[in-house]
Amino acid sequence: MDAILSVFSFIQGLGVSVMMPILLTILGCAFGAGFGKSLRAGLTVGIGFIGLNLVINSLLGTTLAPAASDMVARFGLSLTTVDVGWPAAAAIAMGSNVGLLIIPLGLVVNIVMLLTNTTQTVDVDIWDYWHFAFTGALVAIACDNIMMGFVAAIINMIIIMVLGDYTAPLVEESLSMPGVSLPHGFTTAYAPIAMLFNWIFDKIPGVRDIDVNTDILQEKFGVFGEPMIIGTVIGLIIGILAGYDVTGVLQLAVSLGAVLVLIPRMASLLMEGLLPVSDAASDFVEKKFSNRGKIYIGLDSAVGVGHPVTLAISFVLVPLCIFLAVLLPGNTVLPFADLAVVPWMFVLITPCVHNNGFRGIIIGIIVLAIGLYIATNLAPLITTAAANVQFDMGGAAQISSICDGANPLTWVIVRASSFLGVAGLGIAAVVAIILAVWNRKRILKEAAELHEAEAAEEKAE
């Protein structure tokens, strides 16, 4: 067992930019794309992730997040629970008993779901299985039962895989990423909320006609509606609110303008590499499994962060998140380390509202408010989980995070388990099974319709 765990620990330690070329090369060869083509595709995606991380870390991480933090200091805001950020949350999750086995467990769950037609996604985003481990670790602590923790992690993954399948067509439409799904434990959890409120907006006269997106802005305002100009203007406003001098304001403005240009280009590089493997997977499934329907490659939601609407929403809501934290009664979490990953909340919200920035901002405010309350509620459990793995909390009495401490799906599973015990976890399991069965019916129906369409086309020819 120690040897097996050390192998998966080594795999996890390689990181996305190394693991992705390896996994995609293996997948490409398995699907018949050939070694050379598969290797090139894998390396292209790996390089795309390096470029994406460079832009996110050096521009978002070192410009937007510090500017928001400076606003905190300038306006004298303070709260008692420390946001330690997703790297700390991931370390806590993977250091737990559930985290030790989450990668092999997640791979087994994915394979079983593929074989039973309850998912269309080959989830190669194995390093982000920590989101499922995080849920499992909190349940294990809340219920003092490690087996319940493992079951909770599996339930979380099944639900996310189904949501990843269901939102994949929206991802293709909005992000121009055919053959890709985003079964990301954090991002995907907000999709049902976005779909619910998008449906509500459609029922409200007047409101349903408001549509603000970058295409409309560019059409109406020309060059001043382009993403780089929008990012620059937002950067100017944030810099002024942060109290920067002229140099600081201008540097922040240009940096945020650059983000709206560079991230989409890095995402397009990812797609360039992924398409050959995705096409080979589709051909393989069509030849070998006529009842399988379409197959998706499951990726980290970082590939969707670069959408201009998602970034524009994020630039507005990251600073607003600070003020929400102070204004919301009962909230104790001061957003800090995870401010740079707030955009991940909106990656699937943007497709769910069909790139409508107005709806995205309204829903964004709602999920941020809900998320802060969730992070506050889960803070005691997260603090205990950190202590269990000897995580250095830097003297903080209580810690939490936006990612994954503000995750609504995690909260539902954890609280169902802590309030109702085995019965609560059983209810969550039943919901996951119902969703998986429903997804199977949807997949088989889609496959049958695709087969009929192809047969009709052949007959017409």
C-alpha positions as CSV (number, residue, x, y, z in Angstrom):
1,M,0.0,0.0,0.0
2,D,2.9,2.4,0.8
3,A,4.4,1.7,-2.6
4,I,1.1,2.4,-4.3
5,L,0.6,5.6,-2.4
6,S,4.1,6.8,-3.1
7,V,3.5,6.3,-6.9
8,F,0.3,8.4,-6.8
9,S,2.1,11.0,-4.6
10,F,4.8,11.2,-7.2
11,I,2.2,11.6,-10.0
12,Q,0.5,14.3,-8.1
13,G,3.8,16.1,-7.4
14,L,4.6,16.4,-11.2
15,G,2.0,19.1,-11.6
16,V,-0.4,19.9,-14.4
17,S,2.2,21.0,-17.0
18,V,4.1,17.6,-16.8
19,M,1.2,15.3,-16.1
20,M,-1.0,16.6,-18.9
21,P,1.5,15.8,-21.7
22,I,2.0,12.3,-20.2
23,L,-1.7,11.6,-19.9
24,L,-2.7,13.0,-23.3
25,T,0.1,11.1,-25.0
26,I,-1.2,7.9,-23.4
27,L,-4.8,8.7,-24.2
28,G,-4.0,9.7,-27.8
29,C,-2.1,6.5,-28.5
30,A,-5.0,4.5,-26.9
31,F,-7.5,6.2,-29.1
32,G,-5.4,5.5,-32.2
33,A,-4.0,9.0,-32.9
34,G,-0.4,7.8,-33.2
35,F,2.6,8.5,-30.9
36,G,4.0,11.5,-32.6
37,K,0.7,13.3,-33.0
38,S,-0.3,12.4,-29.4
39,L,3.1,13.6,-28.0
40,R,2.9,16.9,-29.9
41,A,-0.7,17.4,-28.7
42,G,0.2,16.6,-25.1
43,L,3.3,18.9,-25.1
44,T,1.2,21.7,-26.7
45,V,-1.4,21.5,-23.9
46,G,1.4,21.3,-21.2
47,I,3.0,24.5,-22.7
48,G,-0.4,26.1,-22.8
49,F,-0.9,25.4,-19.1
50,I,2.5,26.9,-18.3
51,G,1.6,30.0,-20.2
52,L,-1.8,30.2,-18.5
53,N,-0.3,29.8,-15.1
54,L,2.3,32.4,-15.8
55,V,-0.3,34.9,-16.8
56,I,-2.6,34.1,-13.9
57,N,0.1,34.0,-11.2
58,S,2.1,37.0,-12.4
59,L,-0.7,39.2,-13.4
60,L,-3.8,38.2,-11.4
61,G,-1.9,36.9,-8.4
62,T,0.5,39.8,-8.1
63,T,-1.7,42.7,-9.3
64,L,-5.5,42.2,-8.7
65,A,-5.3,40.4,-5.4
66,P,-2.8,42.8,-3.8
67,A,-4.9,45.7,-5.0
68,A,-7.9,44.3,-3.3
69,S,-5.9,43.7,-0.2
70,D,-4.7,47.3,-0.2
71,M,-8.3,48.4,-0.3
72,V,-8.8,46.4,2.9
73,A,-6.0,48.2,4.6
74,R,-7.1,51.6,3.3
75,F,-10.6,51.3,4.5
76,G,-9.6,49.7,7.8
77,L,-11.6,46.5,7.3
78,S,-11.0,43.5,9.6
79,L,-12.6,40.1,10.3
80,T,-11.6,37.2,12.5
81,T,-11.3,34.2,10.2
82,V,-8.3,34.0,7.9
83,D,-8.6,33.0,4.3
84,V,-5.6,30.8,3.8
85,G,-6.2,30.2,0.1
86,W,-6.6,27.1,-2.1
87,P,-3.0,25.8,-1.9
88,A,-3.4,25.5,1.9
89,A,-6.9,23.9,1.4
90,A,-5.4,21.4,-1.1
91,A,-2.6,20.6,1.3
92,I,-5.0,20.0,4.1
93,A,-7.2,17.8,1.8
94,M,-4.4,15.7,0.4
95,G,-2.8,15.3,3.8
96,S,-5.9,13.8,5.2
97,N,-6.7,10.1,5.4
98,V,-9.2,10.5,2.5
99,G,-6.7,12.5,0.5
100,L,-4.1,9.7,0.7
101,L,-6.3,7.5,-1.5
102,I,-8.3,10.0,-3.5
103,I,-6.4,9.6,-6.8
104,P,-6.8,5.8,-7.2
105,L,-10.3,6.1,-5.8
106,G,-11.2,8.8,-8.2
107,L,-9.8,6.9,-11.2
108,V,-11.9,3.8,-10.2
109,V,-15.0,6.0,-9.9
110,N,-14.4,7.5,-13.4
111,I,-13.8,4.1,-15.0
112,V,-16.9,2.6,-13.5
113,M,-19.0,5.5,-14.6
114,L,-17.6,5.3,-18.1
115,L,-18.3,1.5,-18.3
116,T,-21.9,2.0,-17.0
117,N,-22.6,5.0,-19.4
118,T,-23.2,7.3,-16.4
119,T,-20.7,9.8,-17.6
120,Q,-19.2,10.9,-21.0
121,T,-16.1,12.4,-19.4
122,V,-12.6,11.0,-19.2
123,D,-11.4,13.2,-16.4
124,V,-7.7,13.7,-16.8
125,D,-7.7,16.5,-14.2
126,I,-6.5,14.1,-11.5
127,W,-4.6,16.7,-9.5
128,D,-7.9,18.4,-8.8
129,Y,-9.4,15.4,-7.1
130,W,-8.3,17.2,-4.0
131,H,-11.7,19.0,-4.1
132,F,-13.4,15.7,-3.5
133,A,-10.9,14.8,-0.8
134,F,-11.6,18.1,0.9
135,T,-15.3,17.2,1.2
136,G,-14.5,13.8,2.4
137,A,-12.0,15.1,5.0
138,L,-14.6,17.4,6.5
139,V,-17.2,14.7,6.6
140,A,-14.8,12.3,8.3
141,I,-14.1,15.0,11.0
142,A,-17.8,16.0,11.4
143,C,-19.0,12.4,11.8
144,D,-15.8,10.9,13.3
145,N,-16.0,8.2,10.7
146,I,-13.3,7.8,8.0
147,M,-15.5,5.5,5.8
148,M,-18.2,8.1,5.7
149,G,-15.5,10.5,4.5
150,F,-14.6,8.2,1.6
151,V,-18.3,7.8,0.7
152,A,-18.8,11.6,0.8
153,A,-15.8,12.1,-1.6
154,I,-17.3,9.5,-4.1
155,I,-20.7,11.2,-3.9
156,N,-19.1,14.6,-4.5
157,M,-17.3,13.3,-7.6
158,I,-20.3,11.5,-9.1
159,I,-22.4,14.7,-8.9
160,I,-19.6,16.8,-10.3
161,M,-19.1,14.4,-13.2
162,V,-22.8,14.5,-14.1
163,L,-22.8,18.3,-14.0
164,G,-19.6,18.3,-16.1
165,D,-21.4,16.3,-18.8
166,Y,-24.5,18.4,-18.7
167,T,-22.7,21.7,-19.0
168,A,-20.2,20.5,-21.7
169,P,-22.4,21.7,-24.6
170,L,-22.5,25.2,-22.9
171,V,-18.8,25.1,-22.6
172,E,-18.5,24.3,-26.3
173,E,-20.9,27.1,-27.2
174,S,-19.5,29.8,-24.9
175,L,-15.8,29.0,-24.7
176,S,-15.4,27.4,-28.2
177,M,-14.0,24.2,-26.6
178,P,-15.5,21.2,-28.4
179,G,-15.0,17.9,-26.8
180,V,-14.2,19.4,-23.4
181,S,-16.0,19.3,-20.1
182,L,-15.1,20.9,-16.8
183,P,-15.7,18.4,-13.9
184,H,-14.0,20.8,-11.5
185,G,-15.0,20.3,-7.8
186,F,-15.1,24.1,-7.1
187,T,-16.2,25.7,-10.4
188,T,-18.9,23.2,-11.4
189,A,-20.6,23.4,-8.0
190,Y,-21.9,26.8,-8.9
191,A,-23.5,25.8,-12.2
192,P,-26.9,24.7,-10.7
193,I,-27.2,28.1,-9.0
194,A,-26.4,29.9,-12.2
195,M,-28.9,27.8,-14.2
196,L,-31.6,28.4,-11.5
197,F,-31.2,32.2,-11.5
198,N,-30.8,32.3,-15.3
199,W,-34.3,30.6,-15.5
200,I,-35.7,33.1,-13.0
201,F,-34.3,36.0,-15.1
202,D,-36.0,34.6,-18.2
203,K,-39.4,34.9,-16.4
204,I,-39.0,38.6,-15.4
205,P,-40.3,41.1,-18.0
206,G,-37.8,43.8,-18.8
207,V,-34.9,42.1,-16.9
208,R,-34.9,39.2,-19.4
209,D,-34.2,41.6,-22.2
210,I,-31.0,43.1,-20.6
211,D,-28.0,41.6,-22.3
212,V,-24.5,42.9,-21.7
213,N,-21.6,41.0,-23.3
214,T,-18.3,41.9,-24.9
215,D,-19.6,41.4,-28.4
216,I,-22.4,44.0,-27.8
217,L,-20.0,46.4,-26.1
218,Q,-17.5,46.1,-29.0
219,E,-20.3,46.6,-31.5
220,K,-21.6,49.7,-29.8
221,F,-18.4,51.3,-28.6
222,G,-15.9,50.1,-31.2
223,V,-12.3,50.0,-29.8
224,F,-13.5,51.2,-26.4
225,G,-15.6,48.0,-26.1
226,E,-12.7,45.7,-26.7
227,P,-11.6,43.4,-23.8
228,M,-8.2,45.1,-23.4
229,I,-9.8,48.5,-23.0
230,I,-12.4,47.1,-20.6
231,G,-9.7,45.5,-18.4
232,T,-7.7,48.7,-18.5
233,V,-10.6,50.9,-17.3
234,I,-11.5,48.5,-14.5
235,G,-7.8,48.5,-13.5
236,L,-7.8,52.3,-13.3
237,I,-10.9,52.3,-11.0
238,I,-9.5,49.5,-8.7
239,G,-6.1,51.3,-8.5
240,I,-7.7,54.6,-7.5
241,L,-9.8,52.8,-4.8
242,A,-6.7,51.1,-3.5
243,G,-5.1,54.5,-3.1
244,Y,-2.2,53.8,-5.5
245,D,-0.1,56.7,-6.9
246,V,-0.3,57.5,-10.6
247,T,2.4,55.0,-11.5
248,G,0.7,52.2,-9.5
249,V,-2.7,53.0,-11.0
250,L,-1.4,52.9,-14.6
251,Q,0.6,49.7,-14.0
252,L,-2.4,48.0,-12.6
253,A,-4.6,49.3,-15.5
254,V,-2.2,48.0,-18.2
255,S,-1.7,44.7,-16.3
256,L,-5.5,43.9,-16.2
257,G,-5.8,44.9,-19.8
258,A,-3.1,42.4,-20.6
259,V,-4.9,39.7,-18.6
260,L,-8.0,40.0,-20.9
261,V,-5.8,39.6,-24.0
262,L,-3.2,37.0,-22.9
263,I,-5.4,34.4,-21.0
264,P,-7.7,33.8,-24.0
265,R,-4.6,33.3,-26.2
266,M,-3.2,30.8,-23.8
267,A,-6.5,29.0,-23.7
268,S,-6.5,28.8,-27.5
269,L,-3.1,27.1,-27.3
270,L,-4.6,24.5,-25.0
271,M,-7.4,23.8,-27.5
272,E,-4.9,23.5,-30.3
273,G,-3.2,20.7,-28.5
274,L,-6.3,19.1,-27.2
275,L,-8.3,18.8,-30.4
276,P,-6.3,16.0,-32.0
277,V,-6.8,13.8,-29.0
278,S,-10.5,14.8,-28.7
279,D,-11.1,14.0,-32.3
280,A,-9.3,10.6,-32.0
281,A,-11.4,9.8,-28.9
282,S,-14.6,10.6,-30.8
283,D,-13.6,8.4,-33.8
284,F,-12.6,5.6,-31.4
285,V,-15.9,5.7,-29.6
286,E,-17.9,5.8,-32.8
287,K,-16.1,2.7,-34.1
288,K,-16.0,0.7,-30.9
289,F,-19.0,1.8,-28.9
290,S,-21.9,2.9,-31.0
291,N,-24.1,3.4,-27.9
292,R,-21.7,5.7,-26.1
293,G,-22.5,9.0,-27.7
294,K,-20.0,11.8,-27.4
295,I,-16.9,11.6,-25.2
296,Y,-15.4,14.6,-23.4
297,I,-12.0,15.2,-22.0
298,G,-12.3,16.6,-18.5
299,L,-10.0,19.5,-17.8
300,D,-9.2,22.0,-15.1
301,S,-11.6,25.0,-15.2
302,A,-8.5,27.2,-15.6
303,V,-9.0,26.8,-19.4
304,G,-12.2,28.8,-19.1
305,V,-10.9,31.7,-16.9
306,G,-9.9,33.7,-19.9
307,H,-13.3,34.3,-21.3
308,P,-13.7,38.1,-21.5
309,V,-17.0,38.1,-19.7
310,T,-15.7,35.9,-16.9
311,L,-12.7,38.2,-16.4
312,A,-14.7,41.4,-16.6
313,I,-17.2,40.0,-14.0
314,S,-14.2,39.0,-11.8
315,F,-12.5,42.4,-12.0
316,V,-15.7,44.0,-10.7
317,L,-16.5,41.4,-8.1
318,V,-13.1,40.7,-6.6
319,P,-12.9,44.2,-4.9
320,L,-16.7,44.0,-4.1
321,C,-16.0,40.7,-2.4
322,I,-14.1,42.6,0.3
323,F,-17.0,44.9,1.0
324,L,-19.5,42.1,1.0
325,A,-17.5,40.3,3.6
326,V,-17.7,43.4,5.9
327,L,-21.3,44.2,5.2
328,L,-22.8,40.7,5.5
329,P,-24.0,40.2,9.1
330,G,-22.7,37.1,10.7
331,N,-19.8,36.6,8.2
332,T,-16.4,36.2,9.8
333,V,-14.2,35.4,6.8
334,L,-12.0,38.2,5.4
335,P,-11.2,37.2,1.7
336,F,-7.4,37.4,1.2
337,A,-5.3,34.6,-0.2
338,D,-8.0,33.3,-2.5
339,L,-9.0,36.6,-4.1
340,A,-7.0,35.6,-7.2
341,V,-9.1,32.4,-7.7
342,V,-12.5,34.2,-7.4
343,P,-12.7,34.1,-11.2
344,W,-12.9,30.3,-11.0
345,M,-16.3,30.7,-9.4
346,F,-17.6,32.3,-12.7
347,V,-16.1,30.0,-15.3
348,L,-19.3,28.0,-15.7
349,I,-21.6,30.8,-14.7
350,T,-20.7,32.7,-17.9
351,P,-21.8,29.8,-20.2
352,C,-25.0,29.2,-18.1
353,V,-26.1,32.8,-18.7
354,H,-25.0,32.7,-22.4
355,N,-22.2,35.3,-21.9
356,N,-24.6,37.9,-20.5
357,G,-22.4,40.0,-18.2
358,F,-25.4,41.6,-16.4
359,R,-26.8,38.3,-15.3
360,G,-23.2,37.1,-14.5
361,I,-22.6,40.0,-12.1
362,I,-26.0,39.6,-10.3
363,I,-25.4,35.8,-9.9
364,G,-21.8,36.5,-9.0
365,I,-22.9,38.7,-6.1
366,I,-25.3,36.0,-4.9
367,V,-22.8,33.2,-5.0
368,L,-20.1,35.3,-3.3
369,A,-22.6,36.2,-0.5
370,I,-23.6,32.5,-0.1
371,G,-20.0,31.4,-0.3
372,L,-18.9,33.8,2.5
373,Y,-21.5,32.4,4.8
374,I,-20.6,28.8,3.9
375,A,-16.9,29.6,4.5
376,T,-17.8,31.0,7.9
377,N,-19.9,28.0,8.8
378,L,-17.3,25.5,7.7
379,A,-14.4,27.4,9.3
380,P,-14.3,25.3,12.6
381,L,-14.1,22.0,10.6
382,I,-11.5,23.4,8.3
383,T,-9.4,24.6,11.3
384,T,-9.7,21.1,12.8
385,A,-8.7,19.4,9.5
386,A,-5.7,21.7,9.4
387,A,-4.6,20.8,12.9
388,N,-5.0,17.1,12.1
389,V,-2.4,17.3,9.3
390,Q,-0.1,19.7,11.3
391,F,-0.8,22.6,8.9
392,D,0.9,25.8,10.0
393,M,-1.9,28.3,10.5
394,G,0.5,31.2,11.2
395,G,-1.0,31.9,14.6
396,A,-4.6,32.3,13.3
397,A,-7.2,31.0,15.7
398,Q,-9.5,30.0,12.9
399,I,-9.0,29.6,9.2
400,S,-11.1,29.0,6.1
401,S,-10.9,29.6,2.3
402,I,-13.0,30.7,-0.7
403,C,-11.8,27.6,-2.6
404,D,-13.1,25.1,-1.4
405,G,-14.4,26.5,1.9
406,A,-17.1,28.4,0.1
407,N,-18.3,25.5,-2.0
408,P,-22.1,25.0,-1.8
409,L,-22.0,21.3,-2.8
410,T,-19.3,20.6,-0.2
411,W,-21.5,22.4,2.4
412,V,-24.6,20.4,1.5
413,I,-22.8,17.0,1.8
414,V,-21.0,17.9,5.0
415,R,-24.0,19.3,6.8
416,A,-26.4,16.5,5.6
417,S,-23.8,14.1,7.1
418,S,-23.2,16.1,10.4
419,F,-26.9,16.8,11.1
420,L,-28.4,13.4,10.0
421,G,-25.4,11.1,10.3
422,V,-25.5,8.0,8.1
423,A,-29.1,8.8,7.0
424,G,-27.9,12.3,5.7
425,L,-25.1,10.7,3.7
426,G,-27.5,8.1,2.5
427,I,-29.8,10.8,1.1
428,A,-26.9,12.4,-0.6
429,A,-25.9,9.0,-2.1
430,V,-29.4,8.5,-3.4
431,V,-29.4,11.9,-5.0
432,A,-26.0,11.1,-6.7
433,I,-27.4,7.7,-7.9
434,I,-30.5,9.3,-9.3
435,L,-28.4,11.9,-11.2
436,A,-26.1,9.2,-12.5
437,V,-29.1,7.1,-13.8
438,W,-30.7,10.2,-15.3
439,N,-27.4,11.0,-17.0
440,R,-27.2,7.5,-18.4
441,K,-30.6,7.9,-20.0
442,R,-29.6,11.3,-21.4
443,I,-26.4,9.8,-22.8
444,L,-28.1,6.8,-24.4
445,K,-30.9,9.1,-25.9
446,E,-28.2,11.4,-27.3
447,A,-26.3,8.5,-28.8
448,A,-29.5,7.1,-30.4
449,E,-30.4,10.5,-31.9
450,L,-26.9,10.8,-33.3
451,H,-27.0,7.4,-34.8
452,E,-30.4,8.1,-36.4
453,A,-29.1,11.4,-37.8
454,E,-26.1,9.6,-39.3
455,A,-28.2,6.9,-40.8
456,A,-30.6,9.5,-42.4
457,E,-27.6,11.3,-43.8
458,E,-26.2,8.1,-45.3
459,K,-29.6,7.3,-46.8
460,A,-29.9,10.7,-48.3
461,E,-26.5,10.3,-50.0
